[in-house]
Amino acid sequence: MRVAVISDIHANLIALEEVLKDIEKENCEHIVCLGDIVLAGPQPISILEFVKQQNWTMIQGNTDKLIAEYGQDVLDMMKEKYPVMANAIVDDMNYITDEDQKFLSELPPQTEMEIEGVKVLFVHGSPRANNEDILPNRELTEIEEIISGVDADLILCGHTHIPCGYQTNNKQTVVNVGSVGRPMTPTPLACYAVIDFENGIFNIRHKFVDYDREKAAEQLRVRSFEGADKLAELLINPVIRHI
């Protein structure tokens, strides 16, 4: 069975459409989305309308949870820690309906499947927190601590927007699938993972897909909330995340 795993769309339908074309070429039989569907992107209305119609397996990202639970406490926290993202969520909430919030609130925080004899755990950040970073170049002992108590053969995550992977001493595999809508890599291509499962064995490939970043950036720029221009520029020239 061939499965595509996507994450961190962030309302970038232009990027998602190109990724889905690539997924179709890969003849994937199912799509799993690891969350962060909406916040701070070019097309908050279109992305929710589109995603709600899909027959994907979906889990809740940390920003999906913030939107689902939006209120003064969430806004105050974001203003203190992430002022531009606070401006973005205020603007997003002008478009997001009660039905949209209900949809995001009902997404599970993680899910587990057995695929062709492989136990797979799908999370957003890590098995223990939706906002924990699994980044490249972490010590293997740190990764083993993060997944302590998890008996899955394969753990798939997103959140950091940077693809990477680890093989632990317990023969567990941990893979960050990267970001569709807001890559934070030197080359700002949309990224996702294709996984082939057969008889208890799996093979993982990261796929990198080009899309019209200038068009996506312009659509984000015209949203006009304070900081929208900065977020738009990051689609073209991303800041690389480090540990």
N, C-alpha and C positions, 0 to 999 in steps of 0.2 A: 504494500500500500504506500502510495506517495502522498505526503501531507505538506502543505505550505503553512508556515507560521509567520504571522505578521504582528507588528506592535507599533505603538506610538505614531498613530496617523496624524494626530493634532490638526484635524479639520483641513487637511491638505488633500482634497479630492483629486486634484490634478495628478499628484504623485501616485495616489492609490490606483487610479485608473490605469496608469502605465504598469504598475506592479501586477495588477490583475490580468493584464494582457500577457505578461511574462508567465504568470502562474498557469494560465490557460495553455501556453506553449509547452510548459513543463508537464502537462497532463496530470496535474495534482487532483486527487480524488476528494480532498477535504481541505478546508481552511480553518485555522485556529487564530483568533485575534487576542493578543495579550493586553489589550486595554490602552488607555489614553487616546480616546477617539476624537475628542473635540478641542480642548482648550488651546487658545492663542494661535489659531491658524486662519487661513484665508476664507474658508467656507463653512462656518458652523452649522448653518441650516441644512445645506445640501448634504453634508457628510452624515448627519444624523438620519435624514430621510433615506439616504442610500443604505447605510449600515443596518437600519432596522428591518430592511427588506431581505437581508441576506440569510442564508441557511448555514451560518458559520457557528462554530463553537467559540464563545466569547467570554472573557473574564473582565473584571473591573480593574482599571488602572488607578493610580493615586489621584490623578486629576479628574477622572470620572467620579471618584468618590467626593472630591471637593465640590464639583458641580452638583452632584446629587444632594449634598448636605449644605448647600450654599446658604449663608446667613451672615450675620454681623461677626460672629466668632471666626468663621472661615476668612472673611474679608480682612479682619484685623490682623490675623496671623499672616496672611499673604502680603499685606501692606508692610509689615515689619520685615519679612524675610525676602520677599520677591515683589518689589513694587511694580515693575512692569507687568508681571503676570497678574497682579491684583487689578491693574487697569484693564487687562485683557478679559479677566473673568467678569468684571462688571459689564463690559461691552457684550460679552457672550450671553449674559443673562437677559439682555434685551431681545434675544432671538430664541432662547431655549424655553420650551413650554413645560408645564407640569407633567405632561405625558413623557417628554424627553427625560426629565429628572427621574421619573418613575422607572423608565427603561434602564437608565444608568445605575439606579439604586439597586435594581434587582439582579444585576450581573454578579456572579459569584466572585469572591476574591481570588480563588484558584480552583483548579479542577484537575482530576487525575483520570487517565485512561490507560487501558491495556491495548496496545496495537501490535498485532502479529507477535504476541508473546513478550513484548517490551513494556514495562511499567513506566509511564511518562507522567510527570507532574508539570503542569503549566501554571506559572505564576507571573506577576508583573515585575516586581523588584527582586524579591527573594522568597523562599518558603516562609520566612518569619516576619517579613514586613514588605508592604507594597512600595515603599520608598527607599529600600536599601539598594545600594549600588553594587552590582557585579560588573567590574571594569577589567580591562586588560591589565596584566602585570601585577595583579595581587598575589600575595604569597599563597601557595596551595593550602597551607594550614588554615588560612583565613577562610578560604572557600569551603574547606571541610567542616569548619566550625559553623559556617552559615547554614549548611545543609545537614547538620547533625540531627539525627533522629528521622531523617527522610529515607524511605526504603525504595524510592523510585530508581530505576536504572538510568533515566534521562530526565534532567530538570531543564526546562526551557523558560527563559525570562527576557525582559526588555528593560524599559525604564531609563537606562543610561544613554540610549541612542548610539551606542558604540558596540559593534559586534565583537565577540570574543568567545573563547571556549576553554574548558578545563577538563582533564581526566584525573580523578582522585585516586588515592591509594586503595580505596575500596571498590575501584572499578565502576564508579558512577561518573556520568558525563554531565557537565553543566555548560549550557550554551546560551549566550545572549544573542538574540536574533537581530539586533539593531533596530533602526527606525525607518518606517516608510515616509513619514511626513516632515521630519525635522532631524536629518542626520547631523551628527556632531563628529564627523570624520574629515580628514584632509580633503578628500574628494566628495562633494556633497551629493552623492547619488543615493536614491532610495534603496533601502536594504531590507531583505527578508531571508528566511531560511527554507530550504526544501529538504525534506527528510524522507528517505526510502526505508521502509520497514519490511523485513521478510524473515520468517522463522527465527525470531528472537534476536536478529541482527539489524542494526540500523546504520545508515550512512547520511551524513549531514553536509549540505553545501550552503554557504551564504551566497546569495545572488544580489548583484548591484545593478540598479536600473536607472537609466537617465530619464529625465522628464523636463518639462518647460519650467525651470525654476524662476525665470524672469517673470513669466505670467503669474505664477503663484505668489511671488513676492509683491507684484503690483496689486493683486487682489487683496493682499493683507495690508499693504500700505494705505490703500484708500479707506480702510476701516476707521482710520484717523484717531483712535484712542492714543493717549500719550504713551509713546514707546512702540507703537505699531511699526514705525519706520525701522527701528532697531531690530525687531523680530523679523521683519521682511528681509533686511540685509543679511541676517544669519542664515536664511535659506540659500543664499548665494555664496556667502563667505562665512561658514560656521566657525564658532569658537570651539576648539577641541577640548573635551572634558578630560581631566586627569584625576588620579586618586587624591 
